[in-house]
Amino acid sequence: MNDRCPVQPYETTDAASAFGLGLHHVQLALPPGEEEACRRFYVDVLGMTEIQKPPVLAARGGLWVRSDALEIHLGVEEDFRSARKAHPGILVTDLDALARRLTDRGVEVTWDGNFPGHRRLYAFDCHGNRLEFLTPEREPAS
C-alpha cells in the first residue's frame, strides 16, 4: 500500500508532516587546514558571523558560521572534493546587493532565470562548493 500524497504543484503551501520538520544547518566540506580561507569567504565576503563550535567538535577542525536564519557548518574532509552540483539554496532579501558585494570582492556570479517565481544566482565558495542565492519575485503593484 502506498501512503504517499499525490505530487503537488510547486506553488502549494500545504506540505506538512507529522514531525514539524525544519532546517537547523547545512554542512559543506573544506580541505584540511583551510579554515582561514573559509573565514575570508564566509565572514569577510558574505558577512556571516563565526560561532564557536562545542569543544568536543572543535577538535575535528572546521568552521561554523551563522547569520540571520542561516547556519552553515564547514567540516574537514581528508579526501575533499567540492560540491559542484549539490548546493544549499539560500534565501536573500536583497539579491542585487549581494551580487554586487560578491563581484566587488572578486567572486564570479552566474544569474539563472530558470526557477519560476524566483530570481537567483549561483556562486562558488573559496573551495569550489556551489551556492545558490535566491529571492522570490515581487508581485507587480496594482
ROSE-4610 file (N, C-alpha, C; in Angstrom, 1 decimal, always signed):
// ROSE-4610
residu = [M/M/M/N/N/N/D/D/D/R/R/R/C/C/C/P/P/P/V/V/V/Q/Q/Q/P/P/P/Y/Y/Y/E/E/E/T/T/T/T/T/T/D/D/D/A/A/A/A/A/A/S/S/S/A/A/A/F/F/F/G/G/G/L/L/L/G/G/G/L/L/L/H/H/H/H/H/H/V/V/V/Q/Q/Q/L/L/L/A/A/A/L/L/L/P/P/P/P/P/P/G/G/G/E/E/E/E/E/E/E/E/E/A/A/A/C/C/C/R/R/R/R/R/R/F/F/F/Y/Y/Y/V/V/V/D/D/D/V/V/V/L/L/L/G/G/G/M/M/M/T/T/T/E/E/E/I/I/I/Q/Q/Q/K/K/K/P/P/P/P/P/P/V/V/V/L/L/L/A/A/A/A/A/A/R/R/R/G/G/G/G/G/G/L/L/L/W/W/W/V/V/V/R/R/R/S/S/S/D/D/D/A/A/A/L/L/L/E/E/E/I/I/I/H/H/H/L/L/L/G/G/G/V/V/V/E/E/E/E/E/E/D/D/D/F/F/F/R/R/R/S/S/S/A/A/A/R/R/R/K/K/K/A/A/A/H/H/H/P/P/P/G/G/G/I/I/I/L/L/L/V/V/V/T/T/T/D/D/D/L/L/L/D/D/D/A/A/A/L/L/L/A/A/A/R/R/R/R/R/R/L/L/L/T/T/T/D/D/D/R/R/R/G/G/G/V/V/V/E/E/E/V/V/V/T/T/T/W/W/W/D/D/D/G/G/G/N/N/N/F/F/F/P/P/P/G/G/G/H/H/H/R/R/R/R/R/R/L/L/L/Y/Y/Y/A/A/A/F/F/F/D/D/D/C/C/C/H/H/H/G/G/G/N/N/N/R/R/R/L/L/L/E/E/E/F/F/F/L/L/L/T/T/T/P/P/P/E/E/E/R/R/R/E/E/E/P/P/P/A/A/A/S/S/S]
num = [1/1/1/2/2/2/3/3/3/4/4/4/5/5/5/6/6/6/7/7/7/8/8/8/9/9/9/10/10/10/11/11/11/12/12/12/13/13/13/14/14/14/15/15/15/16/16/16/17/17/17/18/18/18/19/19/19/20/20/20/21/21/21/22/22/22/23/23/23/24/24/24/25/25/25/26/26/26/27/27/27/28/28/28/29/29/29/30/30/30/31/31/31/32/32/32/33/33/33/34/34/34/35/35/35/36/36/36/37/37/37/38/38/38/39/39/39/40/40/40/41/41/41/42/42/42/43/43/43/44/44/44/45/45/45/46/46/46/47/47/47/48/48/48/49/49/49/50/50/50/51/51/51/52/52/52/53/53/53/54/54/54/55/55/55/56/56/56/57/57/57/58/58/58/59/59/59/60/60/60/61/61/61/62/62/62/63/63/63/64/64/64/65/65/65/66/66/66/67/67/67/68/68/68/69/69/69/70/70/70/71/71/71/72/72/72/73/73/73/74/74/74/75/75/75/76/76/76/77/77/77/78/78/78/79/79/79/80/80/80/81/81/81/82/82/82/83/83/83/84/84/84/85/85/85/86/86/86/87/87/87/88/88/88/89/89/89/90/90/90/91/91/91/92/92/92/93/93/93/94/94/94/95/95/95/96/96/96/97/97/97/98/98/98/99/99/99/100/100/100/101/101/101/102/102/102/103/103/103/104/104/104/105/105/105/106/106/106/107/107/107/108/108/108/109/109/109/110/110/110/111/111/111/112/112/112/113/113/113/114/114/114/115/115/115/116/116/116/117/117/117/118/118/118/119/119/119/120/120/120/121/121/121/122/122/122/123/123/123/124/124/124/125/125/125/126/126/126/127/127/127/128/128/128/129/129/129/130/130/130/131/131/131/132/132/132/133/133/133/134/134/134/135/135/135/136/136/136/137/137/137/138/138/138/139/139/139/140/140/140/141/141/141/142/142/142]
x = [+0.8/+0.0/+0.9/+0.5/+1.3/+0.6/+1.2/+0.6/+1.1/+1.7/+2.2/+1.0/+1.2/+0.2/+0.6/-0.4/-0.1/+0.9/+1.6/+2.6/+1.8/+2.2/+1.5/+2.2/+1.5/+2.1/+3.1/+4.2/+5.2/+4.6/+3.6/+3.1/+2.3/+2.1/+1.4/+2.1/+1.3/+1.8/+1.4/+0.5/+0.0/+0.9/+2.1/+3.0/+3.6/+3.0/+3.4/+3.5/+4.3/+4.4/+4.0/+3.9/+3.6/+4.7/+5.9/+7.1/+7.6/+7.0/+7.4/+8.8/+9.1/+10.5/+10.9/+12.2/+12.8/+14.3/+15.0/+16.4/+17.1/+18.0/+18.9/+20.1/+20.8/+22.0/+22.3/+23.1/+23.6/+25.1/+25.6/+27.1/+27.7/+28.8/+29.6/+31.0/+31.8/+33.1/+34.2/+35.3/+36.5/+37.7/+38.8/+40.0/+40.7/+41.5/+42.2/+43.0/+43.0/+43.8/+43.3/+42.1/+41.7/+40.6/+40.6/+39.6/+39.7/+41.0/+41.2/+40.6/+40.8/+40.3/+38.7/+38.1/+36.7/+36.3/+37.0/+36.7/+36.7/+37.7/+37.8/+36.5/+36.0/+34.9/+33.6/+33.3/+32.0/+31.9/+32.9/+32.8/+33.1/+34.2/+34.6/+33.8/+33.5/+32.8/+31.3/+30.8/+29.3/+28.8/+29.7/+29.3/+28.7/+28.9/+28.4/+29.3/+28.8/+29.5/+30.0/+31.2/+31.7/+31.2/+30.7/+30.3/+31.2/+31.3/+32.2/+31.6/+32.4/+32.0/+32.1/+31.2/+31.4/+32.7/+33.4/+34.8/+35.0/+34.0/+34.2/+34.2/+33.6/+33.6/+34.7/+35.1/+36.2/+37.5/+37.7/+38.9/+39.0/+37.9/+37.9/+38.3/+38.4/+38.7/+37.3/+37.5/+36.3/+35.9/+34.7/+34.3/+32.8/+32.1/+30.7/+30.4/+29.5/+29.1/+27.6/+27.1/+25.7/+25.4/+24.2/+23.7/+22.2/+21.5/+20.0/+19.5/+18.8/+18.2/+19.0/+20.3/+21.1/+22.3/+22.5/+23.7/+24.4/+25.7/+26.5/+27.6/+27.8/+28.9/+29.8/+31.1/+32.1/+32.9/+32.9/+33.5/+34.7/+35.8/+37.0/+36.8/+37.2/+37.2/+38.6/+39.1/+40.5/+40.6/+39.6/+39.7/+38.7/+38.8/+37.9/+37.7/+36.4/+36.0/+34.9/+35.0/+34.0/+32.7/+31.6/+30.2/+29.9/+30.1/+29.9/+28.4/+27.7/+26.3/+25.3/+25.6/+24.8/+25.1/+24.0/+24.2/+23.1/+23.4/+22.3/+21.6/+20.3/+19.6/+19.3/+20.0/+20.0/+19.1/+18.1/+17.2/+17.9/+17.7/+18.3/+17.2/+17.2/+16.3/+16.7/+18.0/+18.4/+19.5/+19.0/+19.9/+20.8/+20.4/+21.2/+22.4/+22.1/+23.2/+24.2/+23.7/+24.6/+25.5/+24.8/+25.6/+26.7/+26.4/+27.4/+28.5/+28.2/+29.2/+30.1/+29.5/+30.3/+31.2/+30.7/+31.5/+32.6/+32.2/+33.2/+34.4/+34.2/+35.2/+35.8/+35.6/+36.2/+35.5/+34.3/+33.6/+32.7/+32.8/+32.0/+30.6/+29.6/+28.2/+27.6/+26.8/+26.1/+24.6/+23.9/+22.5/+21.8/+20.6/+19.9/+18.4/+17.7/+16.3/+15.4/+15.8/+15.0/+14.2/+14.0/+13.3/+12.0/+10.9/+9.7/+9.4/+9.1/+8.7/+9.9/+11.1/+12.3/+13.3/+14.1/+15.4/+16.5/+17.5/+18.5/+19.9/+20.9/+22.2/+23.0/+24.1/+25.0/+26.4/+27.1/+28.4/+29.1/+30.4/+31.2/+32.0/+32.1/+32.9/+34.4/+35.2/+36.7/+37.2/+36.4/+36.9/+36.1/+35.3/+34.6/+33.2/+32.7/+31.4/+30.3/+29.4/+28.3/+27.3/+27.0/+26.0/+24.9/+23.7/+22.6/+22.0/+21.8/+21.2/+20.0/+18.8/+17.6/+16.6/+15.7/+14.7/+13.4/+12.3/+11.0/+10.8/+10.3/+10.0/+8.8/+8.9/+7.9/+6.7/+5.5/+4.3/+4.2/+3.8/+3.7/+2.6/+2.9/+1.9/+0.7/-0.5/-1.7/-2.1]
y = [-1.2/+0.0/+1.2/+2.2/+3.5/+4.6/+5.1/+6.2/+7.6/+7.6/+8.9/+9.8/+11.1/+12.1/+12.2/+12.6/+12.9/+14.1/+14.1/+15.2/+16.5/+17.5/+18.8/+19.8/+20.8/+21.8/+22.6/+23.1/+23.8/+24.9/+25.6/+26.7/+26.4/+25.1/+24.7/+25.1/+25.5/+25.8/+24.7/+23.8/+22.7/+21.5/+21.6/+20.5/+20.3/+19.5/+19.4/+17.9/+17.6/+16.2/+16.2/+15.1/+14.9/+15.2/+15.6/+15.7/+17.2/+18.1/+19.5/+19.7/+19.3/+19.3/+20.8/+21.0/+22.3/+22.1/+23.1/+23.0/+23.7/+23.0/+23.7/+24.3/+23.5/+24.0/+23.1/+23.6/+22.9/+22.7/+21.5/+21.3/+21.2/+21.9/+21.8/+21.4/+20.9/+20.4/+21.4/+21.2/+22.0/+21.1/+21.4/+20.6/+20.8/+19.9/+20.1/+21.3/+22.1/+23.3/+24.5/+24.5/+25.6/+26.5/+26.4/+27.2/+28.7/+29.2/+30.7/+31.1/+30.3/+30.7/+30.7/+29.8/+29.8/+31.1/+31.5/+32.7/+33.9/+34.0/+35.1/+35.1/+34.0/+34.0/+34.2/+33.3/+33.3/+34.5/+34.9/+36.0/+37.3/+37.4/+38.7/+39.0/+38.1/+38.3/+38.3/+37.2/+37.1/+37.8/+38.2/+39.0/+38.1/+36.8/+36.0/+36.1/+35.5/+35.6/+34.2/+34.1/+32.8/+32.5/+31.3/+30.9/+29.7/+29.7/+28.8/+27.4/+26.4/+25.0/+24.5/+23.5/+22.9/+22.2/+22.2/+21.7/+20.3/+19.4/+18.1/+18.0/+19.0/+19.0/+19.9/+20.9/+21.8/+21.1/+20.0/+19.2/+18.6/+18.5/+18.0/+19.0/+20.3/+21.4/+21.8/+22.6/+23.1/+24.5/+25.0/+26.3/+26.3/+27.0/+27.2/+28.7/+29.0/+30.4/+30.5/+31.7/+32.0/+33.4/+33.6/+35.0/+34.9/+35.8/+35.8/+34.4/+33.8/+32.4/+31.3/+31.6/+30.6/+30.2/+28.9/+28.4/+27.4/+27.6/+26.7/+26.1/+24.8/+24.1/+23.7/+24.1/+23.7/+22.6/+21.4/+20.3/+19.8/+19.5/+19.0/+17.6/+17.4/+16.1/+15.9/+14.8/+14.4/+14.3/+13.6/+13.4/+14.4/+15.7/+16.7/+16.8/+16.9/+17.2/+18.2/+19.3/+20.3/+19.8/+20.4/+20.1/+21.0/+20.5/+21.3/+21.4/+20.4/+20.3/+20.5/+19.6/+19.7/+21.1/+21.7/+23.0/+23.4/+24.3/+24.9/+26.0/+26.1/+27.2/+28.2/+29.4/+30.4/+31.5/+31.8/+32.9/+34.2/+35.2/+36.5/+37.6/+38.6/+39.7/+40.7/+40.9/+41.9/+41.2/+40.5/+39.7/+40.6/+41.7/+42.6/+43.1/+43.5/+44.0/+42.8/+41.6/+40.5/+40.3/+40.3/+40.1/+41.2/+42.4/+43.5/+43.2/+42.8/+42.5/+41.4/+40.3/+39.2/+39.6/+40.3/+40.7/+41.7/+42.6/+43.6/+43.0/+41.8/+41.0/+39.9/+40.0/+39.1/+37.7/+37.6/+36.3/+36.4/+35.4/+35.4/+34.9/+35.6/+35.1/+34.8/+33.8/+33.4/+33.5/+34.3/+34.5/+33.4/+32.9/+31.9/+32.2/+32.4/+32.7/+31.6/+30.4/+29.2/+28.6/+29.4/+29.0/+29.9/+29.4/+30.3/+30.9/+32.2/+32.9/+33.3/+33.1/+33.5/+34.1/+35.0/+35.4/+34.7/+34.3/+33.5/+33.7/+33.4/+33.4/+32.2/+31.8/+30.8/+31.5/+31.0/+31.4/+30.2/+30.2/+29.1/+29.7/+29.0/+29.5/+29.3/+29.6/+29.6/+28.2/+27.2/+25.8/+25.1/+25.9/+25.4/+24.8/+25.0/+24.5/+25.4/+24.9/+25.7/+26.2/+27.5/+28.1/+28.7/+28.5/+29.2/+30.2/+31.4/+32.5/+32.9/+33.0/+33.3/+34.2/+34.8/+35.6/+35.5/+35.4/+35.4/+36.7/+36.5/+37.7/+38.4/+39.7/+40.6/+40.6/+40.6/+40.8/+42.2/+42.5/+43.8/+44.6/+45.8/+46.7/+46.9/+46.9/+47.1/+48.5]
z = [+0.0/+0.0/+0.0/-0.8/-0.9/-0.1/+0.9/+1.7/+1.2/+0.1/-0.5/-0.9/-0.6/-1.2/-2.7/-3.5/-4.9/-5.0/-6.0/-6.3/-6.4/-5.7/-5.6/-6.5/-7.0/-7.8/-6.9/-7.5/-6.8/-5.9/-6.3/-5.6/-4.3/-4.0/-2.9/-1.6/-0.6/+0.7/+1.7/+1.3/+2.1/+2.0/+2.6/+2.5/+3.9/+4.7/+6.1/+6.5/+7.5/+8.0/+9.5/+10.0/+11.4/+12.4/+11.8/+12.6/+12.8/+12.1/+12.3/+11.8/+10.6/+10.0/+9.8/+9.9/+9.6/+9.5/+9.0/+8.7/+9.8/+10.5/+11.5/+10.9/+10.0/+9.4/+8.1/+7.3/+6.2/+6.4/+6.0/+6.1/+4.7/+4.6/+3.4/+3.8/+2.9/+3.2/+2.9/+3.6/+3.3/+3.4/+2.7/+2.9/+4.2/+4.7/+6.0/+6.0/+7.1/+7.2/+6.5/+5.9/+5.1/+5.8/+7.1/+7.9/+7.6/+7.5/+7.4/+6.0/+5.0/+3.7/+3.7/+4.5/+4.7/+5.5/+6.5/+7.2/+6.2/+5.4/+4.4/+3.5/+3.1/+2.2/+3.0/+4.0/+4.7/+5.7/+6.3/+7.3/+6.5/+5.8/+5.2/+4.0/+3.1/+1.9/+2.2/+2.7/+2.9/+4.2/+5.1/+6.2/+7.3/+7.3/+8.4/+9.6/+10.7/+12.0/+12.4/+12.7/+13.2/+14.5/+14.7/+16.1/+16.6/+17.9/+18.5/+18.4/+18.0/+18.0/+19.4/+19.7/+21.0/+21.1/+22.3/+22.4/+21.8/+22.1/+21.6/+20.0/+19.4/+17.9/+17.4/+18.2/+17.7/+17.4/+18.1/+17.9/+16.5/+15.8/+14.5/+13.4/+13.8/+12.9/+12.3/+11.2/+10.6/+11.1/+10.7/+11.0/+10.9/+11.9/+11.9/+11.7/+10.9/+10.7/+10.7/+11.1/+11.2/+10.9/+10.3/+10.0/+9.8/+10.4/+10.3/+10.5/+9.6/+9.8/+9.2/+8.9/+8.2/+9.0/+9.1/+9.8/+8.9/+8.7/+7.8/+8.6/+8.6/+9.2/+8.1/+8.2/+7.2/+7.9/+7.5/+8.1/+7.3/+7.9/+7.3/+6.7/+5.5/+4.8/+4.3/+4.7/+4.3/+2.8/+2.2/+0.7/+0.1/+0.4/+0.0/-1.5/-1.9/-3.3/-3.1/-3.9/-3.8/-4.3/-3.8/-4.2/-5.4/-6.6/-7.8/-8.3/-7.9/-8.3/-7.1/-6.1/-4.8/-4.2/-3.6/-3.1/-2.1/-1.2/-0.4/-1.2/-1.1/-1.7/-0.6/-0.7/+0.4/+0.1/+0.9/+0.6/+1.0/+0.2/+0.3/+0.2/+1.0/+0.9/-0.2/-0.4/-1.4/-2.3/-3.3/-4.1/-4.9/-5.4/-6.2/-5.3/-4.1/-3.2/-2.9/-2.7/-2.5/-3.8/-5.0/-6.2/-6.3/-6.0/-6.1/-5.1/-3.9/-2.9/-3.3/-3.9/-4.4/-5.5/-6.5/-7.6/-7.2/-6.3/-5.8/-5.1/-4.6/-3.9/-4.8/-6.1/-7.0/-7.1/-6.6/-6.8/-8.0/-8.9/-10.1/-9.7/-10.3/-10.1/-11.4/-11.4/-12.6/-12.4/-13.1/-13.0/-13.7/-13.1/-13.7/-13.6/-14.7/-14.7/-14.9/-14.6/-14.8/-13.7/-12.6/-11.5/-11.4/-11.9/-11.9/-10.5/-10.5/-9.3/-8.5/-8.9/-8.1/-9.1/-8.5/-9.1/-8.4/-9.1/-8.4/-9.2/-8.4/-8.9/-8.2/-8.9/-8.3/-8.2/-7.1/-6.9/-6.3/-6.3/-5.7/-4.6/-3.4/-2.3/-2.6/-1.7/-1.8/-2.1/-2.0/-2.3/-3.4/-4.1/-5.2/-4.9/-3.7/-3.3/-3.9/-4.6/-5.3/-4.2/-4.4/-3.5/-4.4/-4.1/-4.8/-3.9/-4.4/-3.6/-4.4/-3.7/-4.4/-3.6/-4.3/-3.7/-4.5/-3.8/-4.5/-5.4/-6.6/-7.4/-6.7/-6.8/-6.2/-7.2/-6.6/-7.3/-7.8/-9.1/-9.5/-8.7/-8.4/-7.7/-8.5/-7.9/-8.7/-8.6]
